[in-house]
Amino acid sequence: MAARIVSFPVKHEQTEVEAHVRRVLEELSPDAELVDAVAARMKLFIDRFASHTFAPVFDLAVPPQMTQQQATALLRSIKKGVDAVVEQTERALCEIIIERLFLEVEIYRYKQDAANERPARPGGAKHRTGG
């Protein structure tokens, strides 16, 4: 039985994923620097962690007396199970990507806030610039 190879996201979808990430970021913030910085980090994340190929392999021993009807039913059941796993895996990866997106926004904003802080004033009080 040939296994179906599932890749997430497939190469032509990576551009779509990046475009979607940018649209979400643009809805979250009008800050073009935030959009560019977070989109670049998300592209690296997706390229590194969400572009793996999943190739299920089955070494299923079946009795030689299995009828064609039984073999067809077995193959149908396996396909249904593999399709369900593919769907669950894709859903989980999407959730991970979304969570990472929000984390990257928080990290960017934290770094920007830290960069905008001025050195301590006499007496220890810090002064933050606008924003």
N, C-alpha and C positions, 0 to 999 in steps of 0.2 A: 504494500500500500504506500503510495507516495504521500508524504506529509505536505501540508500547505505551509509555505514560509511567510511569516508575517513580520513586516518591518514597520516601526513607528518612529517618526513619521517617514514616509518614503521620500526620496530625494526631491521630487517636484512639490511635495507638500511642505518642505522645510521653508520655502519662501512664503507660502501661505501662512504657516505658523508664525513666522517672524512678522508678517504684515498684521496678523491678528493681534499679536503681542503689542505692536506699536499702536494699533487702534484702541486697545484697552488702556494703555498708558496715556494716550492723548485724552481719553475720557476722564481719567483720574487726575491729570495735571496738565496745565498749559505750558509747563516748563519743558522746553525743547531739549535742554541739557539732560534732564531727568529721563526723558523718553529715549534719547540716544544712548545714554550710559546704561540704563537698565535693559534696553533691547539688546545691546551688545553682550551684556553679561548673560542674558537669557539665551541668546544664540549659542554661546559657549556651553551653557548648561545642557541645552537640548542636544547639541552635537555630541557632547560627551556622554550623557546619561540616558537620553531618550531616543537614540537612533540605533539601538541594538536590533539584531535580527533574531527572531524566535523561530526555531525550526524543530517542532516536536517530532520525535522519532518513536515509532512503535515497532516492537519486536513481538508481535502477537502470534502466539502459537494457536492454531485452530486445528480441530480434528479433521483428518482427511475425508471423513464421510459427511462433512458439512455440505449441505445443498447450496445451490446457487442462490436460492431465495434467502436462506439463513445468512449467507455471506453478504448479500446485498443489504439485509437488515442490519447486520453488524457494522458494515461500513457506514451506513446512514447514521447509526447511533454514535459512532466515533466522530464523524464529521460534525454532528450536532454538538457533541461535547467540546470538540476543539473550537468550534465557532463561539460557543459560550465563553470559553477561556480567553479567546482573542478579545471578545467584547469587554470582559471584565478587566483584562490587562490594559486595554486602551483607555478605559474609564479611569482606572487607577493612575495611569501615567498622566492623563489630563489633569486629574486632581493634584498630583504632585507638582506638575508644571505651574498650575494656578497658585498653589501655596508658595512655591518658590518665587513666583512673580511678585507677590505681595511682600515677601521677605526682602527681595532685592530693592523694592521701593523703600521699605523701612530703613534698610542699610544705607541707601543713597541719601535719604533725608537726614539720618543720624550723622553721616559724614559731613554733609553740608552744614548742619547746625554746629558741629564741632569746628569746622573751618571758619565759620562766621563769628565765633566767640573771640573777643579781644582778650589780651593779657589782663591778668588781675590788676585792679586798681589798688592804690595804697589803702590799706585797711582790709584787704582780702576780698572785697566785693567784685564780682565779675560783671561786665557790661556786655549785653548782646546787641548786635546791630539789628536793624529792622527785619521784618519778615514775618 
